[in-house]
Amino acid sequence: MPIKSKKIVGTQDVLVNLKPQEKKALALKARLHGVTPSDFVRLALNQYFMNAVLDTKLDAKRRRVSSLVE
C-alpha cells in the first residue's frame, strides 16, 4: 500500500500517516517482536519487517470492516 503523494523518508513519516487503530495494532506487533514501535517501523523501512507493517494496516482495516458489519 504505497503512499503516492509523499516519499517516506523516516519512521515519523510512517507513524504520522497511521490511523489510531493502526497505531495500536503496530504497537502490539512491535511488542511481539520485542522492539519499540518506532524501531519496528525503522526495521520495516529497512525491509526486514515490511510485510508485517503492511499486514498491520490490513488487519486494522479488516477489523474496522468487520466491526461495521456486526
PDB file of N, CA, C and O in Angstrom:
ATOM      1  N   MET A   1       0.843  -1.172   0.000  1.00  0.00           N
ATOM      2  CA  MET A   1       0.000   0.000   0.000  1.00  0.00           C
ATOM      3  C   MET A   1       0.895   1.245   0.000  1.00  0.00           C
ATOM      4  O   MET A   1       1.067   1.879   1.041  1.00  0.00           O
ATOM      5  N   PRO A   2       1.463   1.598  -1.152  1.00  0.00           N
ATOM      6  CA  PRO A   2       2.402   2.719  -1.196  1.00  0.00           C
ATOM      7  C   PRO A   2       1.705   4.064  -1.016  1.00  0.00           C
ATOM      8  O   PRO A   2       0.553   4.241  -1.412  1.00  0.00           O
ATOM      9  N   ILE A   3       2.411   4.989  -0.424  1.00  0.00           N
ATOM     10  CA  ILE A   3       1.912   6.355  -0.295  1.00  0.00           C
ATOM     11  C   ILE A   3       2.412   7.111  -1.518  1.00  0.00           C
ATOM     12  O   ILE A   3       3.613   7.336  -1.671  1.00  0.00           O
ATOM     13  N   LYS A   4       1.484   7.500  -2.390  1.00  0.00           N
ATOM     14  CA  LYS A   4       1.868   8.058  -3.678  1.00  0.00           C
ATOM     15  C   LYS A   4       2.280   9.522  -3.595  1.00  0.00           C
ATOM     16  O   LYS A   4       3.173   9.957  -4.322  1.00  0.00           O
ATOM     17  N   SER A   5       1.634  10.285  -2.713  1.00  0.00           N
ATOM     18  CA  SER A   5       1.865  11.719  -2.713  1.00  0.00           C
ATOM     19  C   SER A   5       3.143  12.125  -1.991  1.00  0.00           C
ATOM     20  O   SER A   5       3.610  13.252  -2.162  1.00  0.00           O
ATOM     21  N   LYS A   6       3.717  11.237  -1.192  1.00  0.00           N
ATOM     22  CA  LYS A   6       4.856  11.629  -0.374  1.00  0.00           C
ATOM     23  C   LYS A   6       5.839  10.476  -0.261  1.00  0.00           C
ATOM     24  O   LYS A   6       5.444   9.331  -0.038  1.00  0.00           O
ATOM     25  N   LYS A   7       7.095  10.778  -0.415  1.00  0.00           N
ATOM     26  CA  LYS A   7       8.122   9.757  -0.254  1.00  0.00           C
ATOM     27  C   LYS A   7       8.396   9.575   1.239  1.00  0.00           C
ATOM     28  O   LYS A   7       8.611  10.548   1.962  1.00  0.00           O
ATOM     29  N   ILE A   8       8.385   8.329   1.687  1.00  0.00           N
ATOM     30  CA  ILE A   8       8.665   8.049   3.088  1.00  0.00           C
ATOM     31  C   ILE A   8      10.170   8.150   3.305  1.00  0.00           C
ATOM     32  O   ILE A   8      10.959   7.481   2.638  1.00  0.00           O
ATOM     33  N   VAL A   9      10.545   8.999   4.249  1.00  0.00           N
ATOM     34  CA  VAL A   9      11.972   9.189   4.496  1.00  0.00           C
ATOM     35  C   VAL A   9      12.386   8.729   5.886  1.00  0.00           C
ATOM     36  O   VAL A   9      13.581   8.587   6.145  1.00  0.00           O
ATOM     37  N   GLY A  10      11.439   8.491   6.789  1.00  0.00           N
ATOM     38  CA  GLY A  10      11.802   8.081   8.141  1.00  0.00           C
ATOM     39  C   GLY A  10      10.621   7.523   8.904  1.00  0.00           C
ATOM     40  O   GLY A  10       9.496   7.475   8.406  1.00  0.00           O
ATOM     41  N   THR A  11      10.904   7.102  10.126  1.00  0.00           N
ATOM     42  CA  THR A  11       9.865   6.466  10.934  1.00  0.00           C
ATOM     43  C   THR A  11       8.732   7.429  11.261  1.00  0.00           C
ATOM     44  O   THR A  11       7.573   7.018  11.313  1.00  0.00           O
ATOM     45  N   GLN A  12       9.046   8.704  11.482  1.00  0.00           N
ATOM     46  CA  GLN A  12       7.997   9.659  11.829  1.00  0.00           C
ATOM     47  C   GLN A  12       6.988   9.817  10.691  1.00  0.00           C
ATOM     48  O   GLN A  12       5.796   9.999  10.941  1.00  0.00           O
ATOM     49  N   ASP A  13       7.455   9.749   9.454  1.00  0.00           N
ATOM     50  CA  ASP A  13       6.543   9.836   8.310  1.00  0.00           C
ATOM     51  C   ASP A  13       5.545   8.688   8.327  1.00  0.00           C
ATOM     52  O   ASP A  13       4.368   8.873   8.018  1.00  0.00           O
ATOM     53  N   VAL A  14       6.018   7.507   8.686  1.00  0.00           N
ATOM     54  CA  VAL A  14       5.128   6.343   8.747  1.00  0.00           C
ATOM     55  C   VAL A  14       4.152   6.498   9.904  1.00  0.00           C
ATOM     56  O   VAL A  14       2.947   6.312   9.734  1.00  0.00           O
ATOM     57  N   LEU A  15       4.669   6.838  11.078  1.00  0.00           N
ATOM     58  CA  LEU A  15       3.832   6.928  12.271  1.00  0.00           C
ATOM     59  C   LEU A  15       2.769   8.021  12.140  1.00  0.00           C
ATOM     60  O   LEU A  15       1.658   7.868  12.648  1.00  0.00           O
ATOM     61  N   VAL A  16       3.103   9.113  11.468  1.00  0.00           N
ATOM     62  CA  VAL A  16       2.147  10.207  11.285  1.00  0.00           C
ATOM     63  C   VAL A  16       1.007   9.775  10.361  1.00  0.00           C
ATOM     64  O   VAL A  16      -0.130  10.215  10.532  1.00  0.00           O
ATOM     65  N   ASN A  17       1.302   8.924   9.393  1.00  0.00           N
ATOM     66  CA  ASN A  17       0.289   8.513   8.419  1.00  0.00           C
ATOM     67  C   ASN A  17      -0.617   7.384   8.907  1.00  0.00           C
ATOM     68  O   ASN A  17      -1.541   6.993   8.193  1.00  0.00           O
ATOM     69  N   LEU A  18      -0.375   6.852  10.106  1.00  0.00           N
ATOM     70  CA  LEU A  18      -1.203   5.770  10.619  1.00  0.00           C
ATOM     71  C   LEU A  18      -2.408   6.315  11.358  1.00  0.00           C
ATOM     72  O   LEU A  18      -2.333   7.348  12.022  1.00  0.00           O
ATOM     73  N   LYS A  19      -3.530   5.601  11.233  1.00  0.00           N
ATOM     74  CA  LYS A  19      -4.724   5.935  11.998  1.00  0.00           C
ATOM     75  C   LYS A  19      -4.561   5.381  13.418  1.00  0.00           C
ATOM     76  O   LYS A  19      -3.739   4.490  13.631  1.00  0.00           O
ATOM     77  N   PRO A  20      -5.327   5.889  14.395  1.00  0.00           N
ATOM     78  CA  PRO A  20      -5.171   5.431  15.790  1.00  0.00           C
ATOM     79  C   PRO A  20      -5.271   3.917  15.955  1.00  0.00           C
ATOM     80  O   PRO A  20      -4.493   3.324  16.703  1.00  0.00           O
ATOM     81  N   GLN A  21      -6.215   3.290  15.269  1.00  0.00           N
ATOM     82  CA  GLN A  21      -6.367   1.835  15.387  1.00  0.00           C
ATOM     83  C   GLN A  21      -5.154   1.110  14.799  1.00  0.00           C
ATOM     84  O   GLN A  21      -4.732   0.073  15.310  1.00  0.00           O
ATOM     85  N   GLU A  22      -4.604   1.668  13.727  1.00  0.00           N
ATOM     86  CA  GLU A  22      -3.407   1.076  13.125  1.00  0.00           C
ATOM     87  C   GLU A  22      -2.199   1.235  14.044  1.00  0.00           C
ATOM     88  O   GLU A  22      -1.341   0.354  14.100  1.00  0.00           O
ATOM     89  N   LYS A  23      -2.130   2.353  14.765  1.00  0.00           N
ATOM     90  CA  LYS A  23      -1.032   2.567  15.712  1.00  0.00           C
ATOM     91  C   LYS A  23      -1.085   1.532  16.832  1.00  0.00           C
ATOM     92  O   LYS A  23      -0.050   1.018  17.256  1.00  0.00           O
ATOM     93  N   LYS A  24      -2.302   1.225  17.316  1.00  0.00           N
ATOM     94  CA  LYS A  24      -2.445   0.215  18.372  1.00  0.00           C
ATOM     95  C   LYS A  24      -2.002  -1.151  17.865  1.00  0.00           C
ATOM     96  O   LYS A  24      -1.303  -1.885  18.565  1.00  0.00           O
ATOM     97  N   ALA A  25      -2.411  -1.486  16.647  1.00  0.00           N
ATOM     98  CA  ALA A  25      -2.022  -2.775  16.070  1.00  0.00           C
ATOM     99  C   ALA A  25      -0.513  -2.833  15.865  1.00  0.00           C
ATOM    100  O   ALA A  25       0.105  -3.872  16.096  1.00  0.00           O
ATOM    101  N   LEU A  26       0.080  -1.729  15.434  1.00  0.00           N
ATOM    102  CA  LEU A  26       1.532  -1.672  15.249  1.00  0.00           C
ATOM    103  C   LEU A  26       2.250  -1.848  16.586  1.00  0.00           C
ATOM    104  O   LEU A  26       3.260  -2.547  16.661  1.00  0.00           O
ATOM    105  N   ALA A  27       1.732  -1.220  17.635  1.00  0.00           N
ATOM    106  CA  ALA A  27       2.348  -1.343  18.959  1.00  0.00           C
ATOM    107  C   ALA A  27       2.308  -2.797  19.433  1.00  0.00           C
ATOM    108  O   ALA A  27       3.275  -3.292  20.013  1.00  0.00           O
ATOM    109  N   LEU A  28       1.185  -3.480  19.182  1.00  0.00           N
ATOM    110  CA  LEU A  28       1.084  -4.891  19.580  1.00  0.00           C
ATOM    111  C   LEU A  28       2.076  -5.756  18.815  1.00  0.00           C
ATOM    112  O   LEU A  28       2.749  -6.603  19.402  1.00  0.00           O
ATOM    113  N   LYS A  29       2.168  -5.544  17.505  1.00  0.00           N
ATOM    114  CA  LYS A  29       3.113  -6.333  16.706  1.00  0.00           C
ATOM    115  C   LYS A  29       4.549  -6.042  17.112  1.00  0.00           C
ATOM    116  O   LYS A  29       5.378  -6.951  17.157  1.00  0.00           O
ATOM    117  N   ALA A  30       4.853  -4.778  17.410  1.00  0.00           N
ATOM    118  CA  ALA A  30       6.204  -4.415  17.834  1.00  0.00           C
ATOM    119  C   ALA A  30       6.538  -5.114  19.153  1.00  0.00           C
ATOM    120  O   ALA A  30       7.648  -5.615  19.332  1.00  0.00           O
ATOM    121  N   ARG A  31       5.571  -5.145  20.073  1.00  0.00           N
ATOM    122  CA  ARG A  31       5.786  -5.811  21.356  1.00  0.00           C
ATOM    123  C   ARG A  31       6.039  -7.300  21.158  1.00  0.00           C
ATOM    124  O   ARG A  31       6.858  -7.888  21.864  1.00  0.00           O
ATOM    125  N   LEU A  32       5.349  -7.910  20.211  1.00  0.00           N
ATOM    126  CA  LEU A  32       5.565  -9.332  19.922  1.00  0.00           C
ATOM    127  C   LEU A  32       6.997  -9.591  19.455  1.00  0.00           C
ATOM    128  O   LEU A  32       7.575 -10.639  19.744  1.00  0.00           O
ATOM    129  N   HIS A  33       7.559  -8.629  18.732  1.00  0.00           N
ATOM    130  CA  HIS A  33       8.932  -8.774  18.235  1.00  0.00           C
ATOM    131  C   HIS A  33       9.958  -8.251  19.236  1.00  0.00           C
ATOM    132  O   HIS A  33      11.162  -8.343  18.995  1.00  0.00           O
ATOM    133  N   GLY A  34       9.490  -7.702  20.361  1.00  0.00           N
ATOM    134  CA  GLY A  34      10.392  -7.239  21.407  1.00  0.00           C
ATOM    135  C   GLY A  34      11.104  -5.932  21.108  1.00  0.00           C
ATOM    136  O   GLY A  34      12.209  -5.701  21.600  1.00  0.00           O
ATOM    137  N   VAL A  35      10.484  -5.074  20.309  1.00  0.00           N
ATOM    138  CA  VAL A  35      11.084  -3.770  19.999  1.00  0.00           C
ATOM    139  C   VAL A  35      10.039  -2.676  20.211  1.00  0.00           C
ATOM    140  O   VAL A  35       8.854  -2.965  20.380  1.00  0.00           O
ATOM    141  N   THR A  36      10.485  -1.424  20.200  1.00  0.00           N
ATOM    142  CA  THR A  36       9.538  -0.306  20.310  1.00  0.00           C
ATOM    143  C   THR A  36       8.875  -0.097  18.942  1.00  0.00           C
ATOM    144  O   THR A  36       9.427  -0.499  17.918  1.00  0.00           O
ATOM    145  N   PRO A  37       7.689   0.532  18.925  1.00  0.00           N
ATOM    146  CA  PRO A  37       7.019   0.765  17.635  1.00  0.00           C
ATOM    147  C   PRO A  37       7.881   1.538  16.634  1.00  0.00           C
ATOM    148  O   PRO A  37       7.874   1.217  15.446  1.00  0.00           O
ATOM    149  N   SER A  38       8.619   2.546  17.093  1.00  0.00           N
ATOM    150  CA  SER A  38       9.446   3.304  16.140  1.00  0.00           C
ATOM    151  C   SER A  38      10.601   2.448  15.612  1.00  0.00           C
ATOM    152  O   SER A  38      10.970   2.564  14.444  1.00  0.00           O
ATOM    153  N   ASP A  39      11.178   1.585  16.470  1.00  0.00           N
ATOM    154  CA  ASP A  39      12.215   0.669  15.997  1.00  0.00           C
ATOM    155  C   ASP A  39      11.637  -0.329  15.004  1.00  0.00           C
ATOM    156  O   ASP A  39      12.274  -0.679  14.010  1.00  0.00           O
ATOM    157  N   PHE A  40      10.410  -0.785  15.293  1.00  0.00           N
ATOM    158  CA  PHE A  40       9.728  -1.733  14.408  1.00  0.00           C
ATOM    159  C   PHE A  40       9.544  -1.113  13.024  1.00  0.00           C
ATOM    160  O   PHE A  40       9.782  -1.766  12.008  1.00  0.00           O
ATOM    161  N   VAL A  41       9.117   0.153  12.990  1.00  0.00           N
ATOM    162  CA  VAL A  41       8.933   0.844  11.710  1.00  0.00           C
ATOM    163  C   VAL A  41      10.276   1.056  11.028  1.00  0.00           C
ATOM    164  O   VAL A  41      10.381   0.902   9.811  1.00  0.00           O
ATOM    165  N   ARG A  42      11.307   1.409  11.796  1.00  0.00           N
ATOM    166  CA  ARG A  42      12.644   1.604  11.215  1.00  0.00           C
ATOM    167  C   ARG A  42      13.123   0.310  10.565  1.00  0.00           C
ATOM    168  O   ARG A  42      13.684   0.324   9.470  1.00  0.00           O
ATOM    169  N   LEU A  43      12.894  -0.803  11.251  1.00  0.00           N
ATOM    170  CA  LEU A  43      13.267  -2.100  10.676  1.00  0.00           C
ATOM    171  C   LEU A  43      12.450  -2.381   9.416  1.00  0.00           C
ATOM    172  O   LEU A  43      12.961  -2.939   8.445  1.00  0.00           O
ATOM    173  N   ALA A  44      11.190  -1.990   9.444  1.00  0.00           N
ATOM    174  CA  ALA A  44      10.343  -2.193   8.268  1.00  0.00           C
ATOM    175  C   ALA A  44      10.868  -1.382   7.086  1.00  0.00           C
ATOM    176  O   ALA A  44      10.871  -1.842   5.945  1.00  0.00           O
ATOM    177  N   LEU A  45      11.310  -0.167   7.389  1.00  0.00           N
ATOM    178  CA  LEU A  45      11.857   0.661   6.312  1.00  0.00           C
ATOM    179  C   LEU A  45      13.135   0.051   5.753  1.00  0.00           C
ATOM    180  O   LEU A  45      13.504   0.305   4.606  1.00  0.00           O
ATOM    181  N   ASN A  46      13.795  -0.742   6.555  1.00  0.00           N
ATOM    182  CA  ASN A  46      14.999  -1.440   6.095  1.00  0.00           C
ATOM    183  C   ASN A  46      14.655  -2.787   5.460  1.00  0.00           C
ATOM    184  O   ASN A  46      15.544  -3.603   5.218  1.00  0.00           O
ATOM    185  N   GLN A  47      13.373  -3.021   5.190  1.00  0.00           N
ATOM    186  CA  GLN A  47      12.867  -4.209   4.501  1.00  0.00           C
ATOM    187  C   GLN A  47      12.816  -5.483   5.349  1.00  0.00           C
ATOM    188  O   GLN A  47      12.430  -6.530   4.829  1.00  0.00           O
ATOM    189  N   TYR A  48      13.187  -5.438   6.626  1.00  0.00           N
ATOM    190  CA  TYR A  48      13.141  -6.651   7.428  1.00  0.00           C
ATOM    191  C   TYR A  48      11.714  -7.052   7.785  1.00  0.00           C
ATOM    192  O   TYR A  48      11.355  -8.228   7.730  1.00  0.00           O
ATOM    193  N   PHE A  49      10.897  -6.048   8.157  1.00  0.00           N
ATOM    194  CA  PHE A  49       9.545  -6.355   8.608  1.00  0.00           C
ATOM    195  C   PHE A  49       8.486  -5.645   7.773  1.00  0.00           C
ATOM    196  O   PHE A  49       7.393  -5.386   8.276  1.00  0.00           O
ATOM    197  N   MET A  50       8.774  -5.324   6.516  1.00  0.00           N
ATOM    198  CA  MET A  50       7.823  -4.566   5.699  1.00  0.00           C
ATOM    199  C   MET A  50       6.485  -5.294   5.573  1.00  0.00           C
ATOM    200  O   MET A  50       5.431  -4.661   5.642  1.00  0.00           O
ATOM    201  N   ASN A  51       6.515  -6.597   5.391  1.00  0.00           N
ATOM    202  CA  ASN A  51       5.262  -7.343   5.279  1.00  0.00           C
ATOM    203  C   ASN A  51       4.455  -7.255   6.559  1.00  0.00           C
ATOM    204  O   ASN A  51       3.227  -7.195   6.506  1.00  0.00           O
ATOM    205  N   ALA A  52       5.114  -7.245   7.711  1.00  0.00           N
ATOM    206  CA  ALA A  52       4.401  -7.148   8.981  1.00  0.00           C
ATOM    207  C   ALA A  52       3.709  -5.792   9.112  1.00  0.00           C
ATOM    208  O   ALA A  52       2.589  -5.717   9.618  1.00  0.00           O
ATOM    209  N   VAL A  53       4.360  -4.727   8.663  1.00  0.00           N
ATOM    210  CA  VAL A  53       3.728  -3.407   8.722  1.00  0.00           C
ATOM    211  C   VAL A  53       2.525  -3.372   7.796  1.00  0.00           C
ATOM    212  O   VAL A  53       1.468  -2.865   8.170  1.00  0.00           O
ATOM    213  N   LEU A  54       2.675  -3.903   6.593  1.00  0.00           N
ATOM    214  CA  LEU A  54       1.553  -3.926   5.660  1.00  0.00           C
ATOM    215  C   LEU A  54       0.414  -4.782   6.204  1.00  0.00           C
ATOM    216  O   LEU A  54      -0.756  -4.421   6.075  1.00  0.00           O
ATOM    217  N   ASP A  55       0.762  -5.928   6.817  1.00  0.00           N
ATOM    218  CA  ASP A  55      -0.255  -6.774   7.433  1.00  0.00           C
ATOM    219  C   ASP A  55      -0.965  -6.037   8.557  1.00  0.00           C
ATOM    220  O   ASP A  55      -2.169  -6.214   8.740  1.00  0.00           O
ATOM    221  N   THR A  56      -0.249  -5.218   9.310  1.00  0.00           N
ATOM    222  CA  THR A  56      -0.853  -4.444  10.399  1.00  0.00           C
ATOM    223  C   THR A  56      -1.924  -3.524   9.843  1.00  0.00           C
ATOM    224  O   THR A  56      -3.017  -3.430  10.400  1.00  0.00           O
ATOM    225  N   LYS A  57      -1.616  -2.844   8.745  1.00  0.00           N
ATOM    226  CA  LYS A  57      -2.601  -1.947   8.151  1.00  0.00           C
ATOM    227  C   LYS A  57      -3.807  -2.742   7.645  1.00  0.00           C
ATOM    228  O   LYS A  57      -4.948  -2.314   7.818  1.00  0.00           O
ATOM    229  N   LEU A  58      -3.560  -3.893   7.024  1.00  0.00           N
ATOM    230  CA  LEU A  58      -4.660  -4.711   6.513  1.00  0.00           C
ATOM    231  C   LEU A  58      -5.491  -5.283   7.651  1.00  0.00           C
ATOM    232  O   LEU A  58      -6.719  -5.310   7.563  1.00  0.00           O
ATOM    233  N   ASP A  59      -4.833  -5.748   8.733  1.00  0.00           N
ATOM    234  CA  ASP A  59      -5.563  -6.269   9.888  1.00  0.00           C
ATOM    235  C   ASP A  59      -6.469  -5.206  10.483  1.00  0.00           C
ATOM    236  O   ASP A  59      -7.619  -5.482  10.825  1.00  0.00           O
ATOM    237  N   ALA A  60      -5.954  -3.992  10.607  1.00  0.00           N
ATOM    238  CA  ALA A  60      -6.745  -2.901  11.165  1.00  0.00           C
ATOM    239  C   ALA A  60      -7.946  -2.600  10.277  1.00  0.00           C
ATOM    240  O   ALA A  60      -9.043  -2.346  10.775  1.00  0.00           O
ATOM    241  N   LYS A  61      -7.740  -2.630   8.960  1.00  0.00           N
ATOM    242  CA  LYS A  61      -8.855  -2.375   8.047  1.00  0.00           C
ATOM    243  C   LYS A  61      -9.894  -3.489   8.147  1.00  0.00           C
ATOM    244  O   LYS A  61     -11.096  -3.221   8.145  1.00  0.00           O
ATOM    245  N   ARG A  62      -9.430  -4.744   8.236  1.00  0.00           N
ATOM    246  CA  ARG A  62     -10.375  -5.860   8.355  1.00  0.00           C
ATOM    247  C   ARG A  62     -11.194  -5.739   9.635  1.00  0.00           C
ATOM    248  O   ARG A  62     -12.396  -6.008   9.633  1.00  0.00           O
ATOM    249  N   ARG A  63     -10.542  -5.331  10.737  1.00  0.00           N
ATOM    250  CA  ARG A  63     -11.265  -5.172  11.999  1.00  0.00           C
ATOM    251  C   ARG A  63     -12.293  -4.060  11.890  1.00  0.00           C
ATOM    252  O   ARG A  63     -13.407  -4.191  12.397  1.00  0.00           O
ATOM    253  N   ARG A  64     -11.921  -2.950  11.223  1.00  0.00           N
ATOM    254  CA  ARG A  64     -12.871  -1.851  11.054  1.00  0.00           C
ATOM    255  C   ARG A  64     -14.075  -2.315  10.247  1.00  0.00           C
ATOM    256  O   ARG A  64     -15.218  -2.022  10.599  1.00  0.00           O
ATOM    257  N   VAL A  65     -13.816  -3.041   9.161  1.00  0.00           N
ATOM    258  CA  VAL A  65     -14.911  -3.510   8.303  1.00  0.00           C
ATOM    259  C   VAL A  65     -15.781  -4.510   9.062  1.00  0.00           C
ATOM    260  O   VAL A  65     -17.008  -4.436   8.999  1.00  0.00           O
ATOM    261  N   SER A  66     -15.151  -5.448   9.782  1.00  0.00           N
ATOM    262  CA  SER A  66     -15.941  -6.449  10.492  1.00  0.00           C
ATOM    263  C   SER A  66     -16.750  -5.809  11.616  1.00  0.00           C
ATOM    264  O   SER A  66     -17.853  -6.269  11.908  1.00  0.00           O
ATOM    265  N   SER A  67     -16.227  -4.754  12.257  1.00  0.00           N
ATOM    266  CA  SER A  67     -16.997  -4.099  13.308  1.00  0.00           C
ATOM    267  C   SER A  67     -18.185  -3.345  12.712  1.00  0.00           C
ATOM    268  O   SER A  67     -19.218  -3.205  13.366  1.00  0.00           O
ATOM    269  N   LEU A  68     -18.047  -2.858  11.472  1.00  0.00           N
ATOM    270  CA  LEU A  68     -19.168  -2.195  10.816  1.00  0.00           C
ATOM    271  C   LEU A  68     -20.242  -3.200  10.412  1.00  0.00           C
ATOM    272  O   LEU A  68     -21.432  -2.886  10.435  1.00  0.00           O
ATOM    273  N   VAL A  69     -19.816  -4.417  10.039  1.00  0.00           N
ATOM    274  CA  VAL A  69     -20.757  -5.443   9.596  1.00  0.00           C
ATOM    275  C   VAL A  69     -21.568  -5.986  10.772  1.00  0.00           C
ATOM    276  O   VAL A  69     -22.746  -6.314  10.626  1.00  0.00           O
ATOM    277  N   GLU A  70     -20.925  -6.077  11.939  1.00  0.00           N
ATOM    278  CA  GLU A  70     -21.607  -6.640  13.113  1.00  0.00           C
ATOM    279  C   GLU A  70     -22.697  -5.799  13.599  1.00  0.00           C
ATOM    280  O   GLU A  70     -23.357  -6.149  14.578  1.00  0.00           O
TER     281      GLU A  70
END
